[in-house]
Amino acid sequence: MTIDLDAVRARLSAAGLGARPAEVAGVLADLGHVVSDGALLATVDALRRESTGAGPLDELLRLPGITDVLVNGPHEVWIDRGRGLERSAAAFTDDASVRRLAVRLAALVGRRLDDSSPFVDARLPDGTRVHAVLACVAGQTCLSLRVPARTALTLADWEAGGGLTAQGRAVLTGLVRQRRAVLVTGGTGSGKTTLLASLLGVVDAGERLVIVEDSRELCPDHPHAVRLEARSANAEGAGRVGLTDLVRNALRMRPDRIVVGEVRGAELADLLAALNTGHEGGLGTVHANAPASVPARLEALGALGGLGRHALHAQVAAALDAVVHVRRAGDGRRFVSTIGVVRAGSDGLVRVESALTWDDAGVARAGPAAADLTVLAGA
Protein backbone atom coordinates (compact mmCIF):
# COMPACT_ATOMS: atom_id res chain seq x y z
CA MET A 1 0.00 0.00 0.00
CA THR A 2 1.37 3.42 -0.97
CA ILE A 3 1.72 5.78 1.96
CA ASP A 4 -0.22 9.02 1.52
CA LEU A 5 2.15 11.66 2.87
CA ASP A 6 -0.56 14.32 2.81
CA ALA A 7 -2.73 12.17 5.09
CA VAL A 8 0.20 11.54 7.45
CA ARG A 9 1.05 15.22 7.50
CA ALA A 10 -2.56 16.18 8.19
CA ARG A 11 -2.83 13.74 11.12
CA LEU A 12 0.44 14.98 12.63
CA SER A 13 -0.63 18.60 12.23
CA ALA A 14 -4.10 18.03 13.75
CA ALA A 15 -2.54 16.33 16.78
CA GLY A 16 0.23 18.93 17.12
CA LEU A 17 2.90 16.28 16.66
CA GLY A 18 6.31 16.50 14.99
CA ALA A 19 7.80 14.12 12.42
CA ARG A 20 9.60 12.00 15.00
CA PRO A 21 9.73 8.22 14.40
CA ALA A 22 7.49 7.20 17.30
CA GLU A 23 4.82 9.76 16.37
CA VAL A 24 4.94 8.90 12.66
CA ALA A 25 4.70 5.17 13.50
CA GLY A 26 1.52 5.83 15.51
CA VAL A 27 -0.06 7.78 12.66
CA LEU A 28 0.85 5.10 10.11
CA ALA A 29 -0.77 2.45 12.30
CA ASP A 30 -3.91 4.58 12.69
CA LEU A 31 -4.08 4.87 8.89
CA GLY A 32 -3.95 1.10 8.54
CA HIS A 33 -0.37 0.70 7.31
CA VAL A 34 1.96 -2.09 8.30
CA VAL A 35 4.72 -0.25 10.17
CA SER A 36 7.96 -1.83 9.01
CA ASP A 37 11.35 -0.28 9.74
CA GLY A 38 11.85 0.52 6.05
CA ALA A 39 8.44 2.17 5.60
CA LEU A 40 8.84 4.18 8.81
CA LEU A 41 12.31 5.47 7.93
CA ALA A 42 11.25 6.35 4.38
CA THR A 43 8.20 8.26 5.62
CA VAL A 44 10.13 10.17 8.29
CA ASP A 45 12.83 11.04 5.74
CA ALA A 46 10.25 12.25 3.20
CA LEU A 47 8.46 14.40 5.78
CA ARG A 48 11.70 15.94 7.00
CA ARG A 49 12.85 16.70 3.45
CA GLU A 50 9.58 18.50 2.81
CA SER A 51 9.91 20.55 6.01
CA THR A 52 13.63 21.36 5.98
CA GLY A 53 15.07 20.31 2.62
CA ALA A 54 14.00 20.55 -0.99
CA GLY A 55 11.64 17.59 -1.00
CA PRO A 56 11.95 15.43 -4.14
CA LEU A 57 14.67 17.78 -5.40
CA ASP A 58 17.13 17.04 -2.60
CA GLU A 59 18.88 14.18 -4.35
CA LEU A 60 19.03 16.09 -7.63
CA LEU A 61 20.71 19.07 -5.95
CA ARG A 62 23.48 16.76 -4.73
CA LEU A 63 24.29 15.28 -8.15
CA PRO A 64 27.89 15.87 -9.35
CA GLY A 65 28.14 18.75 -11.79
CA ILE A 66 24.53 19.87 -11.36
CA THR A 67 23.95 23.50 -12.40
CA ASP A 68 20.16 23.82 -12.77
CA VAL A 69 17.00 22.10 -11.53
CA LEU A 70 13.81 23.19 -13.29
CA VAL A 71 10.31 22.26 -12.12
CA ASN A 72 7.45 22.75 -14.58
CA GLY A 73 4.56 21.68 -12.37
CA PRO A 74 4.37 18.52 -10.25
CA HIS A 75 5.20 15.90 -12.88
CA GLU A 76 7.94 17.52 -14.95
CA VAL A 77 11.41 18.05 -13.48
CA TRP A 78 14.45 18.80 -15.64
CA ILE A 79 18.13 19.02 -14.71
CA ASP A 80 21.29 20.35 -16.32
CA ARG A 81 24.65 18.76 -15.49
CA GLY A 82 26.63 20.74 -18.05
CA ARG A 83 25.50 18.79 -21.10
CA GLY A 84 22.11 20.35 -21.72
CA LEU A 85 18.70 19.65 -20.18
CA GLU A 86 17.71 16.12 -19.16
CA ARG A 87 14.30 14.91 -18.00
CA SER A 88 14.44 13.61 -14.43
CA ALA A 89 12.33 10.85 -12.91
CA ALA A 90 11.66 13.02 -9.83
CA ALA A 91 8.09 14.20 -9.32
CA PHE A 92 5.79 15.84 -6.77
CA THR A 93 2.40 14.58 -5.61
CA ASP A 94 0.49 17.57 -6.96
CA ASP A 95 0.81 21.29 -7.61
CA ALA A 96 0.04 22.06 -3.97
CA SER A 97 3.22 20.22 -2.92
CA VAL A 98 5.30 22.25 -5.40
CA ARG A 99 3.72 25.43 -4.06
CA ARG A 100 4.45 24.45 -0.44
CA LEU A 101 8.11 23.98 -1.30
CA ALA A 102 8.27 27.29 -3.19
CA VAL A 103 6.61 29.20 -0.34
CA ARG A 104 8.92 27.61 2.24
CA LEU A 105 12.06 28.40 0.23
CA ALA A 106 10.90 32.01 -0.15
CA ALA A 107 10.15 32.29 3.58
CA LEU A 108 13.60 30.90 4.35
CA VAL A 109 15.10 34.15 3.03
CA GLY A 110 12.35 36.43 4.32
CA ARG A 111 10.48 36.77 1.02
CA ARG A 112 6.75 36.68 0.45
CA LEU A 113 5.15 34.35 -2.10
CA ASP A 114 1.37 34.19 -2.48
CA ASP A 115 -1.33 35.00 -5.03
CA SER A 116 -0.89 38.74 -4.48
CA SER A 117 2.89 38.44 -4.94
CA PRO A 118 3.25 35.43 -7.27
CA PHE A 119 6.95 35.79 -8.16
CA VAL A 120 10.09 35.50 -6.08
CA ASP A 121 13.77 35.65 -7.01
CA ALA A 122 16.17 35.08 -4.14
CA ARG A 123 19.37 33.40 -3.00
CA LEU A 124 19.21 30.65 -0.38
CA PRO A 125 21.75 30.47 2.48
CA ASP A 126 23.77 27.80 0.64
CA GLY A 127 24.11 30.08 -2.40
CA THR A 128 21.45 28.38 -4.54
CA ARG A 129 19.47 30.91 -6.53
CA VAL A 130 15.73 30.22 -6.59
CA HIS A 131 13.06 31.70 -8.81
CA ALA A 132 9.43 30.70 -8.32
CA VAL A 133 6.20 31.63 -10.06
CA LEU A 134 2.83 30.41 -8.83
CA ALA A 135 0.07 28.68 -10.79
CA CYS A 136 -2.13 31.80 -10.78
CA VAL A 137 0.30 33.24 -13.33
CA ALA A 138 1.90 30.21 -14.99
CA GLY A 139 -0.97 27.70 -14.89
CA GLN A 140 1.14 25.52 -12.59
CA THR A 141 3.76 26.33 -9.99
CA CYS A 142 7.23 26.53 -11.53
CA LEU A 143 10.60 26.53 -9.80
CA SER A 144 14.02 27.33 -11.25
CA LEU A 145 17.03 26.54 -9.06
CA ARG A 146 20.52 27.64 -10.11
CA VAL A 147 23.10 25.67 -8.13
CA PRO A 148 26.44 27.37 -7.44
CA ALA A 149 29.61 25.54 -8.35
CA ARG A 150 30.89 23.55 -5.40
CA THR A 151 34.46 24.06 -6.57
CA ALA A 152 35.90 26.86 -8.68
CA LEU A 153 36.96 25.63 -12.11
CA THR A 154 40.38 26.70 -13.32
CA LEU A 155 41.25 27.48 -16.92
CA ALA A 156 43.09 24.15 -16.89
CA ASP A 157 39.79 22.46 -15.99
CA TRP A 158 38.11 24.22 -18.91
CA GLU A 159 40.83 22.92 -21.21
CA ALA A 160 40.61 19.38 -19.82
CA GLY A 161 36.83 19.41 -20.29
CA GLY A 162 37.01 20.52 -23.90
CA GLY A 163 35.69 24.00 -23.26
CA LEU A 164 38.96 25.72 -24.09
CA THR A 165 42.00 24.97 -26.21
CA ALA A 166 45.61 25.35 -25.07
CA GLN A 167 45.90 28.41 -27.31
CA GLY A 168 42.76 29.95 -25.84
CA ARG A 169 43.96 29.29 -22.31
CA ALA A 170 47.27 31.03 -23.00
CA VAL A 171 45.53 34.07 -24.51
CA LEU A 172 43.04 34.41 -21.63
CA THR A 173 45.81 34.07 -19.06
CA GLY A 174 47.80 36.76 -20.88
CA LEU A 175 44.83 39.16 -20.99
CA VAL A 176 44.29 38.87 -17.24
CA ARG A 177 47.96 39.17 -16.31
CA GLN A 178 48.40 42.17 -18.62
CA ARG A 179 45.53 43.83 -16.71
CA ARG A 180 43.27 44.16 -19.74
CA ALA A 181 39.60 45.03 -19.22
CA VAL A 182 37.57 42.06 -20.40
CA LEU A 183 33.86 41.37 -20.85
CA VAL A 184 32.66 37.76 -20.91
CA THR A 185 29.53 37.45 -23.04
CA GLY A 186 27.05 34.75 -23.95
CA GLY A 187 23.47 33.67 -23.55
CA THR A 188 21.69 32.49 -20.42
CA GLY A 189 23.29 29.34 -19.01
CA SER A 190 26.24 29.49 -21.41
CA GLY A 191 28.85 29.51 -18.62
CA LYS A 192 29.70 33.23 -18.44
CA THR A 193 29.89 33.39 -14.65
CA THR A 194 31.81 30.13 -14.41
CA LEU A 195 34.40 31.37 -16.90
CA LEU A 196 34.65 34.73 -15.12
CA ALA A 197 35.41 32.95 -11.84
CA SER A 198 38.11 30.96 -13.64
CA LEU A 199 39.67 34.16 -14.98
CA LEU A 200 39.71 35.66 -11.49
CA GLY A 201 41.71 32.66 -10.34
CA VAL A 202 44.53 33.85 -12.64
CA VAL A 203 44.74 37.28 -10.95
CA ASP A 204 47.88 37.76 -8.88
CA ALA A 205 47.32 36.80 -5.22
CA GLY A 206 48.60 40.20 -4.10
CA GLU A 207 45.75 42.07 -5.80
CA ARG A 208 42.50 43.01 -4.06
CA LEU A 209 39.31 42.07 -5.90
CA VAL A 210 36.04 43.87 -5.15
CA ILE A 211 33.20 41.87 -6.68
CA VAL A 212 29.73 43.33 -7.23
CA GLU A 213 26.81 40.99 -7.96
CA ASP A 214 23.05 41.13 -8.15
CA SER A 215 22.91 37.64 -6.64
CA ARG A 216 26.06 36.05 -5.25
CA GLU A 217 27.34 33.41 -7.66
CA LEU A 218 31.07 34.05 -8.07
CA CYS A 219 33.34 32.04 -5.84
CA PRO A 220 36.83 32.66 -7.25
CA ASP A 221 39.90 30.77 -6.09
CA HIS A 222 41.61 33.94 -4.88
CA PRO A 223 42.85 34.85 -1.39
CA HIS A 224 41.76 38.51 -1.37
CA ALA A 225 38.23 38.97 -2.68
CA VAL A 226 35.53 41.20 -1.18
CA ARG A 227 32.03 40.30 -2.38
CA LEU A 228 29.18 42.83 -2.41
CA GLU A 229 25.62 41.70 -3.13
CA ALA A 230 22.58 43.76 -4.10
CA ARG A 231 19.51 43.69 -1.89
CA SER A 232 15.84 43.93 -2.80
CA ALA A 233 13.42 46.24 -1.01
CA ASN A 234 11.52 44.80 1.94
CA ALA A 235 7.74 44.49 2.18
CA GLU A 236 7.49 48.21 2.98
CA GLY A 237 9.47 49.10 -0.14
CA ALA A 238 12.55 50.22 1.82
CA GLY A 239 16.11 48.96 2.11
CA ARG A 240 16.90 48.37 -1.55
CA VAL A 241 20.61 48.38 -2.48
CA GLY A 242 21.20 48.32 -6.23
CA LEU A 243 24.23 47.52 -8.35
CA THR A 244 24.83 51.22 -9.03
CA ASP A 245 25.17 51.84 -5.27
CA LEU A 246 27.55 48.90 -4.94
CA VAL A 247 29.77 49.93 -7.86
CA ARG A 248 30.11 53.43 -6.43
CA ASN A 249 31.01 52.05 -3.02
CA ALA A 250 33.44 49.56 -4.53
CA LEU A 251 35.49 52.48 -5.83
CA ARG A 252 36.08 53.60 -2.24
CA MET A 253 37.32 50.22 -1.08
CA ARG A 254 40.81 50.46 -2.59
CA PRO A 255 40.22 47.84 -5.29
CA ASP A 256 43.01 46.62 -7.53
CA ARG A 257 40.30 45.24 -9.79
CA ILE A 258 36.57 45.89 -9.93
CA VAL A 259 34.48 42.94 -11.03
CA VAL A 260 30.78 43.10 -11.90
CA GLY A 261 29.22 39.65 -12.00
CA GLU A 262 26.64 40.72 -14.57
CA VAL A 263 26.26 44.17 -16.08
CA ARG A 264 22.54 44.60 -16.54
CA GLY A 265 21.57 48.23 -16.08
CA ALA A 266 22.52 51.77 -15.10
CA GLU A 267 25.60 50.56 -13.21
CA LEU A 268 27.36 50.34 -16.58
CA ALA A 269 27.90 54.11 -16.54
CA ASP A 270 29.68 53.98 -13.17
CA LEU A 271 31.70 50.93 -14.18
CA LEU A 272 32.94 52.60 -17.38
CA ALA A 273 33.80 55.73 -15.43
CA ALA A 274 35.82 53.61 -13.00
CA LEU A 275 37.68 51.81 -15.77
CA ASN A 276 38.53 55.18 -17.31
CA THR A 277 39.97 56.60 -14.09
CA GLY A 278 42.83 54.24 -13.31
CA HIS A 279 41.02 51.04 -12.33
CA GLU A 280 42.62 48.77 -14.91
CA GLY A 281 41.95 45.10 -15.40
CA GLY A 282 38.24 45.18 -14.64
CA LEU A 283 36.13 42.18 -15.57
CA GLY A 284 32.45 41.42 -15.90
CA THR A 285 29.80 39.60 -17.89
CA VAL A 286 26.95 40.77 -20.09
CA HIS A 287 24.23 38.93 -21.97
CA ALA A 288 24.79 39.01 -25.73
CA ASN A 289 24.08 36.58 -28.56
CA ALA A 290 27.39 37.29 -30.33
CA PRO A 291 30.44 39.54 -29.85
CA ALA A 292 29.33 41.78 -32.72
CA SER A 293 26.09 42.59 -30.86
CA VAL A 294 27.89 43.74 -27.70
CA PRO A 295 28.03 47.47 -28.67
CA ALA A 296 24.26 47.54 -29.25
CA ARG A 297 23.69 45.78 -25.94
CA LEU A 298 25.92 48.28 -24.14
CA GLU A 299 24.08 51.17 -25.81
CA ALA A 300 20.81 49.92 -24.35
CA LEU A 301 22.33 49.54 -20.87
CA GLY A 302 24.13 52.88 -21.10
CA ALA A 303 20.86 54.64 -21.88
CA LEU A 304 19.53 53.44 -18.52
CA GLY A 305 22.44 55.25 -16.88
CA GLY A 306 21.91 58.46 -18.86
CA LEU A 307 24.72 57.94 -21.38
CA GLY A 308 24.06 59.09 -24.93
CA ARG A 309 25.18 56.95 -27.84
CA HIS A 310 28.41 58.78 -28.69
CA ALA A 311 29.33 59.30 -25.04
CA LEU A 312 28.83 55.58 -24.43
CA HIS A 313 31.01 54.57 -27.37
CA ALA A 314 33.75 56.99 -26.32
CA GLN A 315 33.74 55.53 -22.82
CA VAL A 316 33.75 51.94 -24.06
CA ALA A 317 36.60 52.59 -26.51
CA ALA A 318 38.76 53.93 -23.70
CA ALA A 319 37.71 51.40 -21.05
CA LEU A 320 37.38 47.96 -22.65
CA ASP A 321 40.00 45.88 -24.41
CA ALA A 322 38.55 42.48 -25.25
CA VAL A 323 35.38 40.41 -25.37
CA VAL A 324 35.32 36.67 -24.67
CA HIS A 325 32.21 34.87 -25.94
CA VAL A 326 31.03 31.52 -24.60
CA ARG A 327 28.25 29.34 -25.96
CA ARG A 328 26.98 25.79 -25.91
CA ALA A 329 28.03 23.22 -28.47
CA GLY A 330 25.52 20.91 -30.09
CA ASP A 331 26.13 18.32 -27.35
CA GLY A 332 25.36 20.87 -24.61
CA ARG A 333 29.01 21.42 -23.70
CA ARG A 334 29.98 25.00 -22.80
CA PHE A 335 33.02 26.36 -24.61
CA VAL A 336 34.85 29.56 -25.52
CA SER A 337 33.89 30.26 -29.13
CA THR A 338 35.33 33.73 -29.81
CA ILE A 339 37.80 36.25 -28.47
CA GLY A 340 37.32 39.69 -29.97
CA VAL A 341 39.10 43.03 -29.70
CA VAL A 342 37.28 46.29 -28.99
CA ARG A 343 38.04 48.90 -31.66
CA ALA A 344 36.74 52.40 -32.35
CA GLY A 345 36.03 53.25 -35.98
CA SER A 346 36.56 56.53 -37.78
CA ASP A 347 32.92 57.38 -37.02
CA GLY A 348 33.66 57.15 -33.29
CA LEU A 349 31.53 54.03 -32.85
CA VAL A 350 32.93 50.92 -31.21
CA ARG A 351 32.97 47.52 -32.87
CA VAL A 352 34.09 44.14 -31.60
CA GLU A 353 36.32 42.58 -34.25
CA SER A 354 37.02 38.87 -34.21
CA ALA A 355 40.57 37.83 -33.32
CA LEU A 356 40.20 34.09 -32.67
CA THR A 357 37.24 31.79 -33.17
CA TRP A 358 36.74 28.09 -32.48
CA ASP A 359 34.12 25.76 -33.89
CA ASP A 360 32.39 23.00 -31.89
CA ALA A 361 35.31 20.66 -32.56
CA GLY A 362 37.87 23.13 -31.20
CA VAL A 363 39.35 24.06 -34.58
CA ALA A 364 40.70 27.63 -34.43
CA ARG A 365 40.53 30.34 -37.05
CA ALA A 366 42.32 33.70 -36.86
CA GLY A 367 40.31 36.86 -37.49
CA PRO A 368 41.21 40.37 -38.63
CA ALA A 369 42.11 41.51 -35.09
CA ALA A 370 44.45 38.58 -34.33
CA ALA A 371 47.58 40.76 -34.32
CA ASP A 372 45.98 43.24 -31.90
CA LEU A 373 44.98 40.41 -29.57
CA THR A 374 48.56 39.12 -29.54
CA VAL A 375 49.72 42.54 -28.34
CA LEU A 376 46.97 42.78 -25.69
CA ALA A 377 47.82 39.33 -24.31
CA GLY A 378 51.54 40.15 -24.17
CA ALA A 379 52.46 37.22 -26.39
N, C-alpha and C positions, 0 to 999 in steps of 0.2 A: 504494500500500500504506500503510495506517495504521500509524504508528509506535507501538509498545507502550512507553510510558514506564516501566512497571514492569519490563519486560525490560531496558531500557537502564539503569535505576537499579540493578538487580540485578547486571548485568555490571560497572558502574563500582565498586559496593561490593565485589564479590568480588576485583577487581583492585586495590583501594585507590586508585582514581583519583578526581579531582574532576570537576566538570562544565565543564571547560575545552573550548573548541571542538575542539582537536586530538584530545583524548581521546574526546570524544563522537563525532567523525567516525569514529574507529577502531572504536568499538563499533557504530555504525550499519552500517558496512561488514561487520563480522563477522556481524551479524544479517541480512545480505542486502539492505539498503536501498541505493537509489541516493542518494549523498550530494551533493545539490545545496546551493547556498548557502542557499536559502530554507528547506529542510528542516532543515539544520544549525542555523541561527539560531533557528528556531521551537522546536526541541528543547532547545537550550541555555537559551533564555528560559523555557520551561515548567519545566525542571528547577530553574533558579535561583528561580523564583517559588515552587515547592514547598518549597525549602530556606530561603529568606529572606523571602519575601513571603506573600501570602495565597492562593496558587495561583489557581484559577479565579475567586476573588472579587476579585482585585487591581483589575481594570478597573471592577468595580461600585463599589468603595470610592472610586474617583476621580470618579464621576459627579457633576455639579453638583446640589446640593441634597439629596444622599443623607443619610438619617438612620438607616436600619436595613437590614441585610442578614440574612435569615433562611434557614437551611439545614435542611430537613427530610429528611435522608438524602441520598444521592448525586445523585438526579435531580430534586430539587425545591428551587429557590432562589427566594426572594421578596425584593423590595426595596420600600422606601418612600422616595419623593422629595418627601414633603409632601402628596401627593394620595391617600393610601391605598396598600394593598399591590398590587404588580404582579408577575406571574409573570415570571421572568427566563429567558433561554435558557441561562444558565450551568449547568454540571453537572460532577460528579466522575465518575471512572471506576467507583468502587465505594465501599462504606461504609468500607473500610480506608483509602482516601485521605482521606475526611473525618476519620476518627479521627486519622490522622497529623498533619493540619493542626491539629486541636484540641489534641492533645498538645503539639505544638511551640509553639503560641501560649501554652499554660499554662506550659510550661517557660521561655518568654521572660521571664516575670515571677516565676519561682521557685515556681510552683505545681505540685502533683502531680495528674495525671489518669490513672487506670487503673481496672480493674474493682473494686478495693477502695475507691477514692475517685472515683466516677463523675461527680461534678459539679465545676464550677469557675466562679467568678464573679470576674473580675479586670479591671484596666485596663491596657491596653498602653501602651508608652512614648509613642505618639503621641496618647494620650487616648482611643482607641477602647475601649469597654467590651465585653468578651467574656464570654458565658455559654455553657458547653458541657455536654452530658449525653450519656453514652455509650450504645451500643446495648443494653448489658446491663440498662438501666433503661427506655429509651425505644423499644426495638425496632430503632432505627437511630440513628446518631450525629446529634445536632442541635446547630447553632450559632446563636447570636443575637448579632449585632454591632451595637452602638449607636455611631454615628459622631458625634463632636462637631462642632458648627458650626465651619466654617472661618473665618467672620467673625461678629461679634456683630451681631445684628439690632437696629435701633433701633425705637422706637415708630413713627417715620415709615415704616419698612420694613413694619411690621405693617399700617399704614393703607394703604400703596400696594398691598400684597398682598391686601387685602380681609379681613384678620383683625381689623381694628379700624376703627371710624368716627372721624371728626374729633372728635366729642363724647366718645367713649370715650378717645381719646388725651389730650384736655385734662383729663379727670377723673383719669386715672391719673397724669399729670404732676403735677397738683395734690396728689394724695395723697402722692406721694413727697416733693415739695418742702415740704409741710406737716409732714413727719416723722411720718406716720401709720403705725401698725403694720399690715402687710397680709399676708394669706395668699393665695397663688395655689393654686387647687384644680383638680382635673380627674382624668380617668382616665389610665391608662397610655398614653403616646404622644400625649397631647392637646396638648402644647406648653407644659407648666407651666414647665419649666426654661428654655426659650427665652424665654418672656415674662418670667420673673424676671430673667434677664440683661439684657433690654431695660430693665426698670425700674431696675436698678442703674446703667445708663448715664445716667439722669436725675439721680442723686445728685450734689450739688455736688462739684467736683473737690477741694475743701479738706477733705472728710470722709474718715476712715479706715474702710474696710470690712474686717471680719474674717469670712471666709466658711468655714463648716463643711460638709463634704460626706462622705457615705459613699463615694462614688466621684467623682472630680473631673470635673465636667461644665461648671460655670459658667465662662465666660470673658468677664466684663463689660468693656465699653469704659470703664474708669475708671482713673485714674493711681495710685490708692493703695488697692490691694486685697491683703490677706494671705489666702492660701488654705490651709486645714487639711484634711487628708484622713484618714479612718479607716484602720486597718490590721488585717488579719486575723491570727489567731494563726499561728505557724509550725508545722512538722510536729511539733514537741514540745509544741504547745499553749501556747506562751509568746509574748509580744510583742504581744498584741492591744491596740489603741487604739480605743475605741468613741466614738460621737458624744457621749455624756454627758461623757466625759473632755475632748473637744475643746471643747464648749460652756463647760465650767467654766474651761478655760484661756483661751478667747477673752475671757472677762470680765476677765482680768488683762493684756490686751494693748492697753489704752487704745482700745477701739473707739468710733467715733462711731455705727456701726451694726453690729449682729450679724445675720448672714444664715445661715440653715440651708437648704442646698440641698433637702433633703427631710426633713421631720419624720416619723419612722417608729417611735419607741419612747420609752423612758424619758427621753431628752433633752428631751422636751417640758416636763417639770417644771422643769428648769434654765433653759430658754429663757423660760418664762413668768415665772419668778422674776427673770430679768434684765430683761425688759421692764417689770416692775413696780418696778424699783429704779433708774430714771433712764436706761435705755438705750432711748431713743425711736427710732421709725422702723425697727424691725426688720422683716425680710422673710423669707419662707420659702415652701415648697410643702408640700402634703399631698394624698394621694390621697383623693378623695371624688367620688361620682357626681353630686352636686348641692350647691349652697350650703346648703340646708336640712339636709343630712345631716352637715354639718361638726361641730356640737356632739357628736353621737353618736360620730363618728370620734375626736374629741379626748378624749372620755370613755374610750374604749378605750385610747388611747395614754397618757393620764394615769394609768390604773390600773397600767400597767407601771412608772411612776415613783413609785408609792405615793400618788397623789393620789386622795382620795375624790371622789364625784360633786359635792357642793356646794362643796368646796374648789376643784376644777377649774373649775367655772363661775364662782366668784368671781374666780379668777385670770384667766380668759379675759376676763371683762367689763372688768376693769381694764387688761388688757394689749393686746387686739386692737381694731382700729377697723373694718377692712373686709376683705371676702373678694372676690377676683376669680376667676371661674370660666371656664375655657377648655374647649372641646370641639371635636369634628370635625363639620363640616357633612356633608351627604349626599354631596358630591363629594370628601370626604376632606380638605378645607381646614380648617386649624386657625383658630379665631376666638374672641374674647372674647364670651361669651354672657350673662354676668350680673355685675353688681357689687352686692354686698350690704353692709349695715351690721350690725355686731355690736351687739345690744341685750340687756340683761338684763330679764327680766320681773318681775312682782311676786312670783313664786314663787322668785326668785333664780336661775332657770335662763336660760342664754343661748340666744338664737335669732339666726339670720341672716336679716334681712328684706330682701327685694328692693328695690333702689333704681332700677336701670336694667337692662333686658334687651334683647337683640337676637335676632331670628330669623335663619335661615340667609341671608336676603337683606339683612341689615344694617338692618332696620327696627326702630327703638327704641321701647320702651314704658316709661313711668315707673312705678315701684312705690311702695308706701306709705312707704318710707324715703328717697324722692328728696330731700326737703328736708334731711334729716340729712346725706346724702352731699354736697350742695352746700356745707354748712358745713365738713365734713371736708376737702374739696378746696380750700377757700379761694376758691371762686368768688363 
